[in-house]
Amino acid sequence: MERMGIELEEAVKLMTSRIHRIRDVETVELAETAGRVLARDCYSAMDSPPFDRSPLDGYAFRSQDSAQAREESPVKLKVTEVLYAGSWYKGEVGPGQAARIMTGAPIPPGADCVIRREEVLALPDAPDFVGIPHPVKAFENFCFRGEDIKKGSLVLERGTSVGYLEQGILASVGIAQAEVYRRPRIALYVVGDELQAPGEEREPGKIYDANYWILSGRLKELGYPPVKSRMVGDDPQAMAREIQEIIDQVDLVVTTGGVSVGDKDIFHQVLPLLGARRVFWKVRMKPGAPAMFALFKGKPMVHLSGNPFAAAATLELLVRPALFQLTGDRTLAQKRVRAALGSPFTKSGGRRFVRGRLENGTVTLPPLEKHASGMLFSMKDCNCLADFPPSKVPLEAGAEVEVVLL
């Protein structure tokens, strides 16, 4: 049964309960895993590091050789080899011997400790020897084979969102390919006869479209650029044809404009033309109250208000949870924190999401006259949405509010 005038939380629940996780799997090169979600557990086929190694530049030797070392009577060790990162010691460090070693180089057999290069004493009368001025414990300055990752261990779980650190982990154990879930295919339509593209000569009564850039740009930032996006006029038949032609090729349709109650709010006609099922219309919040969600051929369609701030805010509040449900990408999960108001908030009435700047636990809002959903410039430097519940009482500076992090 269609729902109207519902709370945001119910709207999100109605959406996500009807959106199916993408299960198609593909194998991609390591360079292409960034921003993807792993479809299989990843195990290490090797120890990391793959050998005992030195964490610093110095000298590797047997710790027992330094037991009697003193500043006034250093132990003299013969330097038999110089080891660099990437080299390998073919023999063994014996009693009374040392190998000069660089950071990252394998610690040679026989040696069980490393002393810093700046701590040893030069012996001008014995240039092939080095002086050890104090005892060094066994395994001091010693990185063990496999101390980071053991062979056979689980390094990344299925469902992990791969970022730069995860790529580094995969690379460190020699994994060059990974199985990931297919990215969702998104179609984005910006609706309105009044819209023109930047660069065109503006006609009387027309405005330059910002919503295409706001929504497509934000989707790209989130890692999910639309596979098709364009502006469409206020023509229900044309809009219905667009969706009809693309629906089998995409997983999600997002539109902005055409969802309120005006003569040219075309989606009240588009959905019947398609035979689509409207699940809800109108959410009890500002901005973006006319938001609509529908299903066509089992595919989710999220229809947002055409006002720029409303479109931007409801992309975070509605489209982002839909993407999270489609992908399982944990980076899309909404993050909320409590913060103190930096100035009074005197608007009353229903629930509002207000653009803000969160710094050091305090959220700063633009002046009240800059809160309108059609205003775009006051979104600059915004990094959160302050969530104000319905209230008839003004909030004073310092009052605690919840904010949605962007």
N, C-alpha and C positions, 0 to 999 in steps of 0.2 A: 504494500500500500504506500502511495506517495506521501511524503512528509513535507510540511511547510512550516516556516518560521521556527526552526529548531536551534538548539544550542550548538556551538562549534564542536564540542566533544562528541555529540550525537552524530553530527554531520561526518566527522572523521571516521567514526565507528561504522556508519552506514557505507561509506566508501570502501574502507579497507576490508570489510567483511565480504565485499563483492569483487575484489581485485585478486587475481591469481598470480602467485609468484612465478616469474619466468624460470623455467627449468632447462631450457636449451643450453647445451654446453659446447664450448669451442676451445681448442688449444691455441694459445698465442705465445709469441716470443716474449722473453723477459721484458724487453723494452716496451711491450704493449700491455703489460699487466697493471700499470699505474691507473688507479681509479676503477679497477675491476674487482669483482667479488669472486673469490676462489670457490670452485665447484667440487674440489677434492682436497682431502687432507694432504699436506706436503711433509714428507719425511726426509731426513738427511741420510744420504748414502755414504757419508764420510764423517770423520771427526773434524771439528773446527776449534782451534787451529789443527792442521793435519800432522803437526809435529811439535815437540817441545821447542819453544822459541824465546828469544831475549826481548824484554820490553824496553831495552835501552842500549846505548853505545857503551861498550866496556870490554871486560875480559872474562872469559868463561874458564873455569878450572874446577879441580876437586876441592870441596870445602875443607876436608881434613888437612890439606896442605897449608891452610892459613891459621890453624889452631894456635900456633905459637907466634903469630905475627904481631909486631909492635911498631909504633912510629919510629922508635929509636933503633929497632932491629927488624926491618921489614923482611918478609920472606921473598926470596928471588925465584921467579918462575920463568922458564924459557918459553918465549912466544914461538909457536910452531906453525901457526896458520892465521890467515885473516879471512873472516867470514862475513859476507854481505848478504842482505836480503835476497833470496832467490838462489843462493849458492848452497853447496852441500859438502859436509866434511866426510872424507872417505875413510879416514882412520879413526883413531880414538885418542882423546886427551889422557895422557898417562900421568903418573906421579911426577911432580915437579914441573909440569908443563901448563901452559895456558894458550887459549886461542883468542886473538883479538876479534871482537864480534860487534856487529852493527844491529840497530833496532830492527826486529822482525826476522833476523837470521835464525836458522835452526841451531839449537844448542847441541854441540857435538857429543857423541857417546863418550862416557867417562866423566864429563863435567856435570856438576850438580848445582852450580851457583854462578852468578855473574856479579862482578864489582863494577861500579861506575868508572868510566874512563877518567873523570876528573879527580877520583880518589886515589889512583895509583901513583906510585913514585917513579919518575924517570931515573935510570941508572946510566949516567954518561959513560962510565967505564965498562958497561956491559949492555950495548945497544940491543942485543937480541933477547934481553931479559926485561922483566917488569917487576917493580917492588910492590908487595901487598902489605899495607901498613897496619892492618887490623884483621881480626878474625871475621870471616863471612860464614853465615849459617848455611846449612844445606837447603837448597831450593829458594834461597833469597834471590830476588830479581829473576824469577823463573816462571815462565808461562807454560802450563802443562798442555800437552796434546789433549784436545777434546774438552778443555775447561769451559769453553763457551757452548759448544753443541756436541753431543755425543752421537756417534754413528747409530742410525736406526731410530733416533728420537723424532717426535712430532715437532716440527718447527712452526708451521702455520696451519690452523684448522680451516676446514671448509666453512664458508660464510665470512671469512676474514676480508675486509676491505683493504686492498693493497695500496699502500702509500710508499713513500721513498724508503722508510726504514724496512718495510716488508720486502721491497725489492732488494735491498742490501742483504737481508738475511738469506733470501733465495740465492742470490749471487754468491754469497760466502760459502755455500755448500755445493756450488756447481750446478744449480738447477737453472737451465736455460730456457725452459718452456713450462707453462702451467695451464691447467684446465680451469676455465672461468665461465661464469654464466654470460649468456648473450646480453648485450646492452639493450635496454628498451628502446623501441622506435617511437618517437613522439612527433605528432603533427601539431603545429601551432598556427592558429588563425587569428588575425586581428581584424575586427569587424567595424565598419563605419564608412558611410558615404563622405563624411567630412574629412577623411584622412588623406594626406598626401605624403609621399616619401621625401625625406630630406634631399636637397639638391634640385628638386623640381621648383619651378616658379609657382609660388603660392597663389591660388585663386581666391577671390573674395569669398568669405565665409568658411574657408577651409583652414585646417590646422595641420602642422607637421606631426606625424605619428611618432610617439615616444614608446608606446607599449611594446611594439615589436622588439625594440632594442632592449628594453628593460627585461622582458620575459625571455627572449632568446639568449641574451647575454647572461642572465642569471642561471638559466639551464646549463649553459656552457660552463660557467663557473662551478656548478655542482657536478659537472662531469657527464652531463646528458644532453648534448646539443640536439635540437630538433632535426629530424631527417627531412621534414618538409615544413616550410613556414612561408606565409604570405599574407598580404592584406586583402580583404574581401569587402565588397560593398554591402549595403543593407538590402540584399535580395535573397529571400528565403529559398527560392528554387535553386539559385546558384550555390548557396551555402550547402544545401542538402546534396547537390551533385558532388561538390568537393569532398564531403565526408563519405558519401557513397563510394566514390572512386578510390579513396585512400584507406578505408577502414580495414580491409583485409591485409594491408601492408604494415600496419602500425599496432602498437600495444596501448597507446594512450593518445587521446585528442584533447588539446587544451585550447580554449578560445577566450578572447576578451572582448567585451562589448555585446550589446544585444540581449541582455538578460533581465532588464528592469520591466517597467510597465508602460513604456512609451509606444507610440505608433510604430516605431522602427526597431523595437526590441524583438528581433526576428526569431529568436530560438523557440518562442512559443508556437511558431509555425514550422520551424525546421524539424523539430523532434517528431511531430505527427507526420510530416512528409516522409521521414525516414522510417517511421514505425518504431522509433526508439522509446525506451522506457525511462521516464523521468523518476528518479528515486527521491530527490528532494529539491526544493527551491526555497530560497530565503533562509539566511542564517542570522540569528539574533546577535549581531555585532556591527560595529562601525570601525573601519570602512568595509565595503564589500558585501553588504547585506544581501544583494540580489543573487549571490552565487547559486549555481545550479549544478547538479550532478545527474548524469544519465548513463544508460547502457545501450549500446547498439551492437548487435551481433556479438554480445558478450564482452565487448570492449568498453572500458571506462572513458567517459567524456566529462571533463571538468570545465564548466563555463563560468568565467569570472567577469566582474564588473569592468567597465571600460575606463573608469577614472584611474589615472596613473598610479597614485599611491594605493588605491584599492586593489589594483591588479598586482602590484608588487607585494603587498601584504598578504593577499590571499594565495599568491603563489607559495609563500612560506607556510601558510596555515593550512592549506588544502592540497595543493599540488605536491608539495614536498612529502607529506605523509603518503600520498598515493604512489609516488616514486619509491619511497622506502618499502612499501608493501610489494611493489613489482619486483624490486631488485634485492631486497635484504641488505642493502648497502648501509652499514651502521653509521657512516658519516652523515647520512641524511636524517638520523634520529633527532627529533627536536630537543634542544637543550634549554632548560629554564633555570633561572637563578632568582634569588631575592635581592632587591637593591633598595636604597634609600632615595626618595625624590629629592632632586636638587633645588626644586622650586615648587610653589603651590600648584595644584591642579584643580581648577574651579569648575570645570564642566561637570554637569550632572546628567543623569539619564541612564540609558542602557550600556551594555558592555562596549568598551572601546579599546582598540589597539592604536597606540600613539607612537610615532617614530621617536627614537631617542638615541642618546649617546651614553654608553655605560663606561665609566672609568673609575677605578678604585672603589667599587661598591656603590657608587652614586650614579643615578641616571638623570641626565639633563635633557629637558624637552625644549623644542622650539617654542616661540611665543604662540599664544592661543590662536592668533589670527593666521598662523601658518600651518594649522592642523588640517585644513580642508583636503578631502580625498582627491581633488583635482590638482592640488599643488604638488609639484615635483621637486623644485629646487631645494626645499627645506629637508629633503631626504638626504642631501649630501652629508657625508660623514656619519650618517645613521648606522649604528651597528647592532641595534636591538629594537624590539617592539615592546613597549610597556603595556601590560595587560591590566586594564582598569575594569573591575567588575561593576555591575549596575549599582548606582549610588545616587542619593540625593544630597549627600554631604560632601562639601569640598575637602580635598586632602591637603594638609599643610606640608611645607618643606620638611624633609626628614621622615615622612611617613614611609612605611615599607610597602613595596609593590613587587609583583612578579614580572620578570621580563623574559621575552623569548630572544635568545641569542641568534644573530644572523651570521 
